[in-house]
Amino acid sequence: MSVSFEAVPPHDETTVLHERVDRLRSSLDWAREAIPTPIRDELHAAVDRCDERLALGIDWTVVALAGGTGSGKSTLFNALVGVDFAVPGVARPTTSDVSASVWGPERADALLDWLGVAPDRRLRRFDAMGTTPDPALAGLVLLDLPDHDSVNPHNREVVDRIVPQVDLLLWVVDPQKYADNAIHEGYLKQASVTGQPSLVVLNHVDRLTTEEGWEVARDLQRLLALDGMHSVPVMPVSARTGQGVDVLRAELEGAVQARSVAADAVAADLVAAGRTLERALARDAEPVLPEVSELVAALAAAAGVDARAEAAAAVVAGRSSSVPAQDTMRLEVVDRERLDWIDAASEGLPVQWRIVIGEAVAPAGELTAVIDAALAGVDWPEARHAPFGRRRLRASAMEKDMLRLGREAVLGAIEPGIVRPTELIHQAYRNLDELTVIARAQAPEGAGEPEEPVVEPEPAHAEAGVVEEEEHALPADIWAPVHEDRHERHDRHHHEG
């Protein structure tokens, strides 16, 4: 089986992700008090990472070689680069330096600065002596990370910092330590949860017989399935002899030429944010804006608009001689209507969201004052007796006109303080909930169930005739399930209403 990278237009993909990240940031600002601090901190960190990575563009594809001591990462790095640059052997566990090689004529200094790669650990393969042009890999940034299990604890900190920042992870293991709990529990399971694009390389297969190589590769695939990495291939290679390196290079070429893997990495970060958000949102809740017209009608009636409209109609009809003065709004009425609105607007949402809506909506005293001011500024029509034969029609028109003017004034008064803030909070909730929908849609089917081993090219001296398994492409559009889920929920609420 081979990982397949589907080409996505870079500008379109970047724009979509930028918009989503921007919506997430603004939603977090609007709803900050509704989300527990630890979750909010995680989400802000994810947003910052996505922003920074997108700002650097997706024309660069950052691939990191990660693994433990003795896995041969540095030797594999040198084999892929074509020159000896990374430091292999016993010296490697004593340094926390990250080595980087850049393919193509362009520089990647801003990106490498962001990744924290020291200037003296950067190789521009385009300028390196003894290398040949490799246009198929132009745009690749290959990192050789410190050993995550090094005796130097700072190395683990470096690995933990860089792993979430890269676009594709190549986990390098060896036949002796491929089942090491440190990499499976500490990294591979987490990569499965976040959906970070990954490949697993079984190095040193030249030390095994054909039968031993297949046995180790299949057992490693079994362990990956337990980690939740059901569709991640195992690629047997020998960095020392070069066996399998050309196949690994072809995978990197596919990732670089598609230029979608960087966007996939940002999307995976957003999916992980969605899983975090599930702890702060109610599943399948859909915030619904209460009927604004009902609120306006109730407040207008409480302010005496309806009574004055009826009185004006009575004057036109000849049943009365005057229209009473405009009443002032009673605070207790506004307060009651305001609380009813908040209750209706937060129905089905976690209780903290009711508090947020209540804090966003203007207080009753402020609403009372703006309603009174709005009604006082209305240019009410003058009510006069109508000719006998036209009284009914003109009285009806007068009443409707008075109601319209009064309710328009009330709506204009409350819209900025009640309606708009509620709409923004609801939109913030939907934007956040959208990520949880994506996260659920991206959860692997049959998680925890064993799958057939997915093993990449044959190990050392393997015989021909092995049947390749069917390829499974990465999803072309991870946002599609959101739209489907949103339509389903809309239809359900429509029918329930």
C-alpha positions in Angstrom: 0.0 0.0 0.0 1.2 3.5 -0.8 0.1 6.8 0.7 -1.5 8.9 -2.0 -1.3 12.7 -2.0 -4.0 14.4 -4.0 -3.1 17.7 -5.7 -5.0 20.7 -4.4 -4.6 24.2 -5.8 -2.3 26.0 -3.3 -4.0 29.3 -3.3 -7.5 27.9 -2.9 -6.5 25.5 -0.1 -4.6 28.2 1.7 -7.5 30.7 1.5 -10.0 28.1 2.8 -7.7 27.3 5.8 -6.9 30.9 6.5 -10.6 31.7 6.6 -11.3 28.8 8.9 -8.4 29.7 11.3 -9.6 33.3 11.3 -13.1 32.2 12.2 -11.8 30.0 15.0 -9.8 32.9 16.4 -12.6 35.4 16.4 -15.0 32.7 17.8 -12.6 32.1 20.7 -12.5 35.8 21.4 -16.3 36.1 21.4 -16.9 33.0 23.5 -13.7 32.9 25.7 -15.7 32.8 28.9 -17.7 29.8 27.8 -14.6 27.6 27.3 -12.6 26.3 30.2 -9.1 27.9 30.5 -7.1 24.7 29.7 -9.1 24.0 26.6 -8.9 27.6 25.5 -5.1 27.6 25.9 -4.8 24.5 23.8 -7.0 26.0 21.1 -5.1 29.3 21.0 -1.8 27.4 20.7 -3.3 25.4 17.7 -4.6 28.6 16.1 -1.2 30.3 16.5 0.6 27.3 14.9 -1.8 27.2 12.0 -1.5 31.0 11.5 2.3 30.8 11.5 2.5 27.8 9.2 0.0 29.3 6.7 1.9 32.7 6.8 4.9 30.8 5.5 2.9 29.4 2.6 2.3 25.8 1.6 4.8 25.8 -1.3 7.3 24.3 1.2 6.7 20.7 2.4 8.4 20.1 5.8 9.2 16.4 6.4 10.9 15.3 9.7 12.8 12.1 10.4 11.9 11.1 13.9 12.8 8.1 16.0 15.0 6.7 18.8 18.7 6.0 19.3 20.1 3.5 16.9 17.2 3.8 14.4 19.6 5.2 11.8 17.7 8.5 11.1 20.9 10.5 10.4 22.2 7.8 8.0 18.9 7.8 6.2 18.9 11.6 6.1 22.3 11.5 4.4 21.1 8.8 2.0 18.2 11.0 1.0 20.2 14.2 0.7 23.1 12.5 -1.2 25.9 14.0 1.0 27.0 13.5 4.5 25.6 16.4 6.5 23.8 15.0 9.6 25.9 13.5 12.3 25.3 9.8 12.7 26.6 7.3 15.3 27.4 7.6 19.0 27.8 11.4 18.9 24.2 11.9 17.9 22.5 11.3 21.3 24.6 14.0 22.9 23.4 16.9 20.7 20.0 18.6 20.5 20.7 20.2 17.1 18.2 19.8 14.3 19.7 19.3 10.8 17.8 20.6 7.7 18.2 20.1 4.0 16.4 22.3 1.5 15.7 21.2 -2.1 15.4 23.8 -4.9 16.9 27.2 -5.7 14.7 29.1 -3.3 15.8 29.8 0.3 13.6 28.7 3.3 15.2 30.9 5.9 11.9 32.3 7.4 10.5 28.8 7.7 13.7 27.4 9.2 13.8 30.3 11.7 10.3 29.4 12.7 11.3 25.8 13.1 14.3 26.8 15.2 17.0 25.3 13.0 20.3 26.9 13.6 21.9 28.6 10.5 25.0 26.3 10.7 22.7 23.2 10.6 21.1 24.2 7.3 22.1 22.7 3.9 20.9 24.1 0.6 21.1 21.0 -1.5 21.1 23.3 -4.6 24.5 24.7 -3.6 25.9 21.4 -2.1 29.0 20.0 -3.8 28.6 16.5 -5.2 24.8 16.6 -5.6 22.8 16.5 -8.8 19.7 18.6 -9.5 16.5 17.0 -8.2 13.6 19.1 -9.5 11.0 16.5 -8.4 11.8 17.4 -4.8 12.0 21.2 -5.2 10.2 22.7 -2.2 11.1 19.9 0.2 12.6 20.7 3.6 13.9 17.6 5.3 14.7 17.6 9.0 16.7 15.2 11.1 15.4 15.4 14.6 17.3 14.5 17.8 16.6 11.1 19.3 13.4 11.3 21.4 14.8 8.7 23.9 18.2 10.4 24.2 20.1 10.6 27.5 19.8 14.3 27.1 16.3 15.3 28.3 16.5 18.5 26.2 16.4 16.4 23.1 12.9 15.3 23.9 11.8 18.9 24.4 13.1 19.7 20.9 11.3 16.8 19.4 8.1 17.7 21.2 8.3 21.3 20.0 8.9 20.5 16.3 6.7 17.4 15.7 3.4 19.5 15.7 5.0 22.0 13.3 5.9 19.7 10.5 3.8 18.6 7.5 4.8 15.0 7.2 6.5 12.7 9.8 8.7 9.8 8.9 8.9 7.6 12.0 12.2 5.7 11.7 12.4 2.4 13.7 14.8 -0.5 13.7 14.2 -4.3 14.1 15.4 -4.3 17.7 13.4 -1.4 19.1 10.4 -1.1 16.8 8.0 -2.2 19.6 9.5 0.4 22.1 6.7 1.7 24.2 8.2 5.2 24.3 7.6 5.9 20.6 4.2 4.1 20.4 2.7 5.6 23.6 4.5 8.9 23.4 4.1 9.7 19.7 2.4 7.3 17.3 -0.9 7.1 19.2 -0.9 10.9 19.4 -0.2 11.2 15.7 -3.2 8.9 15.1 -5.4 11.1 17.3 -4.4 14.3 15.6 -4.4 12.8 12.1 -1.0 14.2 11.4 0.3 12.8 8.0 2.8 10.1 8.8 4.8 7.3 7.3 6.7 4.6 9.2 10.2 3.4 8.0 11.7 0.1 9.2 15.4 0.7 8.8 18.3 -1.8 8.9 16.5 -4.5 7.1 19.8 -5.5 5.5 20.5 -7.1 8.9 17.6 -9.5 8.5 16.8 -12.5 6.3 13.8 -12.2 4.0 11.6 -14.2 6.4 12.7 -12.1 9.4 12.1 -8.9 7.5 8.5 -9.8 6.6 7.8 -11.0 10.2 9.1 -7.8 11.7 7.2 -5.6 9.2 3.9 -7.4 9.8 4.3 -7.3 13.6 5.1 -3.6 13.3 1.9 -3.1 11.2 0.0 -4.9 13.9 1.3 -2.5 16.6 0.5 0.5 14.4 -3.1 -0.7 14.1 -3.3 -0.9 17.9 -2.0 2.7 17.9 -4.9 3.7 15.6 -2.7 4.1 12.6 -4.6 1.7 10.4 -3.7 3.1 7.0 -0.1 4.1 7.6 2.3 1.9 5.6 5.5 0.3 6.8 8.4 0.9 4.4 11.4 -1.4 4.9 14.6 0.2 3.9 18.3 0.0 4.5 19.9 3.4 4.7 23.3 1.8 4.7 22.9 -0.2 1.4 20.3 2.1 -0.2 17.7 -0.6 -0.5 14.2 0.9 -0.5 15.5 4.4 -0.3 14.4 5.1 -3.9 10.8 4.0 -3.0 10.9 6.3 0.0 12.2 9.1 -2.2 9.2 8.5 -4.6 6.8 9.0 -1.7 8.5 12.3 -0.8 8.3 13.3 -4.5 4.5 12.6 -4.5 4.0 14.7 -1.3 6.1 17.6 -2.6 4.6 17.7 -6.1 1.0 17.5 -4.8 1.8 20.4 -2.4 -1.2 19.4 -0.3 0.6 17.7 2.6 1.3 21.1 4.2 -2.4 22.0 4.0 -3.2 18.5 5.4 -1.0 19.1 8.4 -2.7 22.4 9.2 -6.1 20.7 8.7 -5.0 17.9 11.1 -4.1 20.6 13.7 -7.7 21.9 13.3 -9.1 18.4 13.6 -7.2 18.0 16.8 -8.6 21.3 18.0 -12.1 20.0 17.2 -11.5 17.0 19.4 -10.4 19.2 22.2 -13.5 21.4 21.7 -15.9 18.5 22.1 -15.3 18.7 25.9 -16.7 22.2 25.9 -19.7 21.9 23.5 -23.0 20.0 23.6 -23.1 17.3 20.9 -25.6 18.0 18.1 -26.8 21.2 19.7 -27.9 23.9 17.2 -28.4 27.4 18.6 -31.6 29.0 17.4 -32.3 32.7 17.4 -35.6 33.4 19.2 -38.3 35.2 17.2 -37.2 38.8 17.1 -40.7 40.0 15.9 -42.2 38.5 19.1 -39.8 40.3 21.3 -40.3 43.6 19.5 -44.1 43.2 19.7 -44.0 42.5 23.4 -41.8 45.5 24.2 -43.7 47.8 21.9 -47.0 46.8 23.6 -45.4 47.3 27.1 -44.3 50.8 26.0 -47.9 51.7 25.0 -47.4 51.6 21.3 -50.4 49.3 20.7 -52.6 51.4 23.0 -51.7 54.6 21.2 -52.3 53.0 17.8 -55.8 51.9 18.9 -56.5 55.4 20.3 -55.4 57.1 17.1 -57.6 54.8 15.1 -60.5 55.7 17.4 -59.9 59.4 16.8 -59.9 58.8 13.0 -63.1 56.8 13.3 -64.8 59.5 15.4 -65.0 57.5 18.6 -62.5 59.5 20.5 -61.0 63.0 20.5 -57.4 62.6 21.6 -54.4 60.2 21.6 -52.7 59.7 25.0 -49.0 60.7 25.5 -46.3 58.1 25.0 -45.7 56.0 28.2 -42.2 55.4 29.5 -40.9 51.9 29.5 -41.0 50.0 32.7 -37.7 48.4 33.7 -39.1 45.3 35.2 -40.9 44.5 31.9 -37.7 44.9 29.9 -35.8 42.8 32.4 -38.4 40.0 32.1 -38.4 40.0 28.3 -34.6 40.1 28.3 -34.3 37.0 30.5 -36.9 35.1 28.4 -34.8 35.9 25.3 -31.6 34.7 26.9 -33.3 31.4 28.0 -34.6 30.8 24.5 -31.3 31.7 22.8 -29.3 29.3 25.0 -31.7 26.4 24.9 -29.8 23.1 24.5 -26.4 24.7 24.9 -24.1 24.1 27.9 -25.0 26.3 30.8 -21.8 28.4 30.5 -23.0 29.6 27.1 -26.2 31.0 28.7 -23.9 33.1 30.9 -21.9 34.3 27.9 -25.1 35.3 26.1 -26.4 37.0 29.2 -23.2 39.0 29.5 -23.1 39.9 25.8 -26.7 41.2 25.8 -27.2 44.8 27.0 -28.5 45.2 30.6 -32.1 46.0 31.2 -31.5 49.5 32.3 -29.6 50.4 29.1 -32.3 48.8 26.9 -35.1 50.7 28.7 -33.3 54.0 28.1 -32.7 53.4 24.4 -36.3 52.2 23.8 -37.7 55.3 25.4 -35.3 57.5 23.4 -36.2 55.8 20.2 -40.0 56.1 20.7 -39.6 59.7 21.7 -37.9 60.4 18.4 -40.7 59.0 16.2 -42.5 61.4 14.0 -46.0 60.1 14.7 -48.8 60.9 12.2 -51.5 63.3 13.4 -54.8 61.6 14.1 -57.8 63.6 12.7 -61.5 62.8 12.2 -62.1 61.2 8.8 -65.1 61.8 6.6 -68.0 59.5 7.6 -67.7 57.2 4.6 -64.0 56.7 4.9 -63.6 56.3 8.6 -63.2 52.5 8.7 -60.4 52.3 6.1 -58.6 55.3 7.4 -58.8 54.2 11.0 -57.4 50.8 10.0 -54.5 52.4 8.1 -53.8 54.8 11.0 -53.5 51.9 13.4 -51.2 49.9 11.2 -49.1 52.9 10.5 -48.7 53.7 14.2 -47.8 50.0 15.0 -45.3 49.9 12.2 -43.5 53.1 13.3 -43.5 52.1 17.0 -42.2 48.6 16.3 -39.5 49.8 13.9 -38.3 52.2 16.6 -38.2 49.4 19.2 -36.4 47.1 16.7 -33.8 49.8 15.9 -33.3 50.3 19.7 -32.8 46.6 20.7 -31.0 45.2 17.6 -27.5 46.4 18.6 -27.9 45.4 22.2 -29.8 42.1 22.0 -30.1 40.7 18.5 -26.7 41.3 17.1 -24.7 40.1 20.2 -26.8 36.9 20.3 -26.2 36.3 16.6 -22.5 36.7 17.1 -22.4 34.3 20.0 -24.4 31.7 18.1 -22.1 32.1 15.1 -19.1 31.6 17.4 -20.7 28.4 18.7 -21.3 27.1 15.2 -17.8 27.9 14.1 -16.4 26.0 17.0 -18.9 23.2 16.7 -17.9 22.9 13.0 -14.5 21.7 14.1 -16.0 19.0 16.3 -18.1 17.8 13.3 -14.9 17.6 11.3 -13.1 15.7 14.1 -15.9 13.1 14.4 -16.0 12.7 10.6 -12.2 12.1 10.5 -12.2 9.5 13.3 -11.1 6.2 11.7 -13.8 3.7 11.1 -13.4 0.5 13.1 -10.8 2.0 15.4 -9.2 -0.7 17.5 -10.2 -3.4 15.0 -7.3 -5.3 13.5 -6.7 -4.8 9.8 -4.7 -6.7 7.3 -1.0 -5.7 7.5 -0.1 -2.9 5.1 3.6 -3.4 4.2 5.6 -1.3 1.7 8.3 -2.7 -0.5 10.0 -6.0 0.1 12.8 -6.1 2.7 16.3 -7.3 1.9 16.4 -10.2 -0.6 12.6 -10.6 -0.6 11.2 -12.7 -3.4 9.1 -11.4 -6.3 5.5 -12.1 -6.6 4.1 -10.3 -3.6 0.6 -9.0 -4.3 0.3 -5.3 -3.5 -2.7 -4.2 -1.5 -5.2 -1.7 -2.8 -4.2 2.0 -2.4 -6.3 4.3 -0.2 -6.1 8.0 -1.1 -6.1 10.6 1.6 -9.5 12.5 1.7 -9.5 15.3 -0.9 -11.9 17.5 1.1 -12.0 17.1 4.9 -14.6 19.8 5.2 -17.3 18.0 3.2 -18.8 16.2 6.3 -19.4 19.5 7.9 -21.8 20.6 5.2 -23.6 17.3 5.3 -24.0 17.3 9.0 -25.1 21.0 9.0 -27.9 20.3 6.5 -29.1 17.2 8.4 -29.3 19.2 11.6 -31.1 22.1 9.9 -33.6 19.7 8.4 -34.2 18.0 11.7 -34.8 21.3 13.6 -37.1 22.5 10.7 -39.3 19.4 11.0 -39.3 19.5 14.8 -40.4 23.2 14.6 
